[in-house]
């Protein structure tokens, strides 16, 4: 499962009234972690692209 799908599922879980405060906090923490993972992946991708461009001949 990709991160975007997991984020969508967790957001839907937050809308359910059956979650107590502690469970909602756990879901929010999971969303935060997925957000950081997504950010880190995009930074790594950007760094690789920048490195590849610097290695090309003019």
Secondary structure as UniProt FT lines:
FT   HELIX           3..14
FT   TURN            17..18
FT   HELIX           21..55
//
